Amino acid sequence: MSEPFIALASPPASVEQPTYWFIFQAGQILVRREEGSAFVPEAIDVHELGLEPLRVQYLGLLGTRHCCSAECAVDVAPPPGFVWSGLRALFGQFDDVMFGLAGRAFQIMDWDRTHLFCGRCGTQTVPKQTERSRQCPSCGQSHYPRVAPAVMALVRRGDELLLARSPHFPPGMHSALAGFVEPGESLEECLMREVKEEVGVEVTNLRYFSSQPWPFPHSLMIAFNCEWAGGDIVPDPSEIEAAGWFGLESLPVLPNKVSIARRLIDAAIARIRAGIPVS
C-alpha cells in the first residue's frame, strides 16, 4: 500500500465511504485473518460491526479513506469473522503502512484512556477539536499524547558486535543495548551513559541509524551505531543478565524482525560481511 497517511485531529462532518477501524480490547486488536494476511474492519460507522466502543478517536486519512481507533470493554465478543489478536503477532500479516497505523492507533487510544482526568487538579478533561490533546476545563492544563524517547546502541569492535540480554527476553535472545532518555539529556549523552551503566564500556564514533515508533505502549526508539573505545564488559546485574562480543559465526538468537533492533543488527552484519570498516 503506497497511499500517504495524513494525521488529523478533527473528524469530518460526514463520512460517505467505509472507514478503517483499529479497534482494541485489553491491548489486542480486532482483525480478520485470510491466508496469512490480516485486515482491520471497514465500516462507515463502528456500530455497523455490532460494537459499542468505550471511546473513539479520529486518526486521519490514508489516501482518501478515513481512519479511526476505538476501544471495547474486555467482555465484548468479536463480530463474526473477526478475532482479537496481539499486535506484535501481526507483523508480516499487515503491510508496513497498516502495521504502523495500528501502532499509532494503539498509542492514541491508550493516551486517551489514561488522560480522562487532569493530572494537575483531577478535573475530567475534554478533547480539543483543533489538535491532538485533552484540556482541563478547570485549570486549563493541556494533556498531549506521551512519547518516551529511548536510545539504542549497537557497539562494534572490529568484526564483533556487543550484544546483551535482559532477564525479560525470550530464552537465548540477545539484542543491542537500550535505555530511556533522562530529562536534560541529549541522545548522545544518553547513549554513552546507558552503555557505560549497563556493560561498563566506553564508546566513540556515534552514528545515527534510524528510528521507530514502538507502541508498547508509547516509546520512540532512536538507534545508533557506535564503536568500542575501551573497557571490559561488566554487566549491571539489575538490568543485564548476560553480555558479550559476538562474531558472525557465533551469533545468538536475535530479536524479531518487527523491531528496529533487528534491522540495526542485520545492517551491521551486512557491513561486516562486505568488509566495510567501522568508520
C-alpha positions as CSV (number, residue, x, y, z in Angstrom):
1,M,0.0,0.0,0.0
2,S,1.6,3.2,-1.2
3,E,-1.0,5.8,-0.3
4,P,0.2,8.5,2.1
5,F,-1.2,8.9,5.6
6,I,-2.1,12.4,6.8
7,A,-2.6,12.7,10.6
8,L,-5.6,14.8,11.6
9,A,-7.3,15.5,14.9
10,S,-10.7,16.8,13.8
11,P,-13.2,14.2,12.3
12,P,-15.1,15.1,9.2
13,A,-18.7,16.3,9.3
14,S,-19.8,13.3,7.4
15,V,-18.4,10.1,6.0
16,E,-19.5,8.6,2.7
17,Q,-17.2,5.6,2.4
18,P,-16.0,2.9,4.8
19,T,-13.5,3.9,7.4
20,Y,-10.6,1.7,8.5
21,W,-11.3,0.8,12.2
22,F,-8.4,0.0,14.5
23,I,-10.4,-1.4,17.4
24,F,-8.7,-2.6,20.6
25,Q,-9.6,-4.7,23.6
26,A,-7.2,-5.2,26.5
27,G,-4.2,-4.5,24.2
28,Q,-5.4,-6.7,21.4
29,I,-6.6,-5.5,18.0
30,L,-9.7,-6.7,16.1
31,V,-8.7,-8.3,12.7
32,R,-10.0,-10.6,10.0
33,R,-7.4,-13.3,9.0
34,E,-7.1,-14.5,5.5
35,E,-4.4,-16.7,4.0
36,G,-1.5,-15.4,6.1
37,S,-2.7,-11.8,6.0
38,A,-4.7,-9.7,8.4
39,F,-7.2,-6.9,7.8
40,V,-8.9,-4.4,10.1
41,P,-12.7,-3.9,9.9
42,E,-14.1,-1.4,7.3
43,A,-17.4,0.3,8.0
44,I,-18.8,3.8,7.7
45,D,-19.9,3.6,11.4
46,V,-18.5,1.4,14.1
47,H,-22.0,0.3,15.1
48,E,-22.3,-1.5,11.8
49,L,-20.0,-4.0,13.3
50,G,-22.3,-4.7,16.2
51,L,-20.0,-3.0,18.7
52,E,-20.5,-0.3,21.3
53,P,-17.0,1.1,21.9
54,L,-16.0,2.8,25.1
55,R,-14.2,5.6,23.2
56,V,-13.4,6.5,19.6
57,Q,-10.6,8.7,18.2
58,Y,-10.2,10.1,14.7
59,L,-6.7,9.4,13.3
60,G,-6.6,11.0,9.9
61,L,-6.7,10.0,6.2
62,L,-5.0,7.1,4.4
63,G,-5.2,8.2,0.9
64,T,-8.9,9.1,0.7
65,R,-10.0,6.7,3.4
66,H,-10.7,7.9,7.0
67,C,-9.1,6.0,9.9
68,C,-10.3,5.7,13.5
69,S,-9.2,4.0,16.6
70,A,-11.5,2.7,19.3
71,E,-11.6,0.6,22.5
72,C,-14.1,-2.1,23.6
73,A,-14.8,-3.5,27.0
74,V,-12.9,-6.7,27.9
75,D,-16.1,-8.8,27.8
76,V,-17.0,-7.9,24.2
77,A,-17.0,-10.8,21.7
78,P,-15.6,-10.1,18.3
79,P,-18.0,-9.8,15.4
80,P,-18.4,-12.9,13.1
81,G,-15.4,-13.5,11.0
82,F,-13.1,-11.4,13.3
83,V,-10.7,-12.3,16.2
84,W,-8.8,-10.4,18.8
85,S,-5.0,-10.6,18.2
86,G,-1.9,-9.3,19.8
87,L,-0.3,-6.5,17.7
88,R,3.2,-7.9,17.6
89,A,1.8,-11.2,16.2
90,L,0.5,-9.4,13.2
91,F,4.0,-8.3,11.9
92,G,4.2,-9.6,8.4
93,Q,0.5,-10.1,8.1
94,F,-0.2,-6.3,7.9
95,D,1.7,-4.4,5.3
96,D,4.1,-1.8,6.7
97,V,1.7,1.1,6.4
98,M,-1.1,-0.7,8.2
99,F,1.2,-2.0,10.9
100,G,2.5,1.5,11.5
101,L,-1.1,2.8,11.6
102,A,-2.1,0.1,14.1
103,G,0.7,1.1,16.4
104,R,-0.3,4.8,16.1
105,A,-3.9,3.9,16.8
106,F,-2.9,1.9,19.9
107,Q,-0.9,4.7,21.3
108,I,-3.6,7.3,20.8
109,M,-6.3,5.0,22.3
110,D,-4.1,4.3,25.3
111,W,-3.3,8.0,25.8
112,D,-7.0,8.9,25.6
113,R,-8.0,6.3,28.1
114,T,-5.3,7.3,30.6
115,H,-5.9,11.0,30.5
116,L,-9.6,11.3,31.2
117,F,-8.7,13.3,34.3
118,C,-6.3,16.2,34.8
119,G,-3.1,15.2,36.5
120,R,-2.8,18.6,38.0
121,C,-6.2,19.1,39.6
122,G,-8.2,15.9,39.0
123,T,-11.0,17.5,36.9
124,Q,-12.3,15.5,34.0
125,T,-10.7,16.6,30.7
126,V,-12.3,17.2,27.4
127,P,-10.8,16.6,23.9
128,K,-9.8,19.6,21.9
129,Q,-11.1,19.8,18.3
130,T,-8.2,21.7,16.8
131,E,-5.3,19.5,18.0
132,R,-4.5,16.1,19.5
133,S,-4.9,17.0,23.1
134,R,-7.2,16.8,26.1
135,Q,-7.7,20.0,28.1
136,C,-8.8,20.6,31.7
137,P,-11.7,23.0,31.8
138,S,-10.8,23.9,35.4
139,C,-7.1,24.8,35.4
140,G,-6.5,24.9,31.6
141,Q,-3.8,22.3,31.6
142,S,-3.4,20.6,28.1
143,H,-2.5,16.9,28.0
144,Y,-0.8,15.6,24.9
145,P,0.0,12.1,23.8
146,R,3.1,10.9,25.6
147,V,6.2,9.9,23.7
148,A,9.1,8.4,25.7
149,P,12.4,8.6,23.7
150,A,14.7,5.7,24.1
151,V,18.2,5.3,22.6
152,M,19.5,2.0,21.2
153,A,23.2,1.4,20.8
154,L,24.9,-1.3,18.8
155,V,28.6,-1.3,19.8
156,R,31.1,-2.8,17.2
157,R,34.7,-3.8,17.8
158,G,36.3,-4.8,14.6
159,D,34.1,-7.7,13.3
160,E,32.4,-8.3,16.6
161,L,29.1,-6.9,18.0
162,L,28.4,-6.3,21.6
163,L,25.0,-7.9,22.4
164,A,23.3,-8.4,25.7
165,R,20.2,-10.0,27.1
166,S,17.6,-8.7,29.6
167,P,16.1,-11.2,32.1
168,H,12.8,-10.4,30.4
169,F,13.9,-11.6,26.9
170,P,12.9,-15.0,25.5
171,P,15.4,-17.8,26.2
172,G,18.8,-17.2,24.4
173,M,17.8,-13.9,22.8
174,H,20.4,-11.1,22.8
175,S,20.0,-7.6,21.4
176,A,21.6,-4.2,21.2
177,L,21.7,-2.0,24.4
178,A,18.9,0.5,25.0
179,G,17.7,2.9,27.6
180,F,15.3,5.8,28.1
181,V,16.5,9.4,27.8
182,E,16.5,11.3,31.0
183,P,15.4,15.0,31.4
184,G,18.0,17.5,30.2
185,E,20.0,14.8,28.4
186,S,20.9,14.7,24.7
187,L,20.5,11.5,22.7
188,E,24.3,11.2,22.5
189,E,24.7,11.7,26.3
190,C,22.0,9.1,26.9
191,L,23.8,6.5,24.7
192,M,27.1,6.9,26.3
193,R,25.6,6.8,29.8
194,E,23.5,3.7,29.1
195,V,26.3,1.7,27.6
196,K,28.6,2.6,30.5
197,E,25.9,1.8,33.1
198,E,24.7,-1.4,31.5
199,V,28.0,-3.1,30.4
200,G,30.8,-0.8,31.7
201,V,32.5,0.1,28.3
202,E,33.3,3.4,26.7
203,V,32.2,4.1,23.1
204,T,33.0,6.6,20.4
205,N,32.1,7.4,16.8
206,L,28.3,7.6,17.3
207,R,26.4,7.4,14.0
208,Y,22.6,7.7,13.7
209,F,20.9,4.7,12.1
210,S,17.1,5.1,12.1
211,S,14.1,5.5,14.4
212,Q,11.0,3.5,15.1
213,P,7.8,4.3,17.0
214,W,7.3,1.5,19.5
215,P,3.7,1.3,20.7
216,F,4.3,-0.9,23.7
217,P,3.0,1.4,25.0
218,H,4.4,4.8,23.9
219,S,8.1,4.8,23.1
220,L,10.2,6.2,20.2
221,M,13.3,4.1,19.6
222,I,16.3,6.0,18.2
223,A,19.0,3.7,17.0
224,F,22.7,4.4,16.7
225,N,25.8,2.5,15.7
226,C,28.9,3.2,17.7
227,E,32.5,1.9,18.2
228,W,34.1,0.4,21.2
229,A,36.6,2.8,22.8
230,G,37.8,0.9,25.8
231,G,36.9,-1.1,28.9
232,D,35.9,-4.7,29.7
233,I,32.3,-5.9,29.7
234,V,30.9,-5.8,33.2
235,P,27.1,-6.3,33.1
236,D,24.9,-4.4,35.5
237,P,23.1,-7.4,37.2
238,S,20.0,-5.3,37.8
239,E,19.4,-4.9,34.1
240,I,21.6,-7.2,32.1
241,E,21.6,-11.0,32.5
242,A,24.5,-11.6,30.1
243,A,26.5,-9.7,27.6
244,G,29.4,-10.4,25.3
245,W,31.2,-9.9,22.0
246,F,29.8,-12.0,19.1
247,G,31.4,-12.7,15.8
248,L,29.3,-13.7,12.7
249,E,30.0,-17.3,13.3
250,S,28.7,-17.3,16.9
251,L,25.6,-15.0,16.8
252,P,22.9,-15.8,19.5
253,V,19.2,-15.7,19.0
254,L,18.3,-12.2,17.6
255,P,15.2,-10.1,18.1
256,N,12.1,-10.4,15.9
257,K,12.3,-8.7,12.5
258,V,9.4,-6.4,13.7
259,S,11.9,-4.4,15.8
260,I,14.4,-1.7,14.9
261,A,16.9,-3.7,16.9
262,R,16.9,-6.5,14.3
263,R,17.3,-4.0,11.4
264,L,20.2,-2.4,13.2
265,I,21.9,-5.7,13.8
266,D,21.2,-7.0,10.3
267,A,22.6,-3.9,8.8
268,A,25.8,-4.2,10.8
269,I,26.2,-7.8,9.9
270,A,25.9,-6.9,6.2
271,R,28.6,-4.3,6.6
272,I,30.9,-6.7,8.3
273,R,30.3,-9.3,5.6
274,A,31.0,-6.7,2.9
275,G,34.3,-5.8,4.7
276,I,33.2,-2.2,5.4
277,P,35.2,-0.8,8.4
278,V,33.5,0.7,11.4
279,S,34.3,4.3,10.4
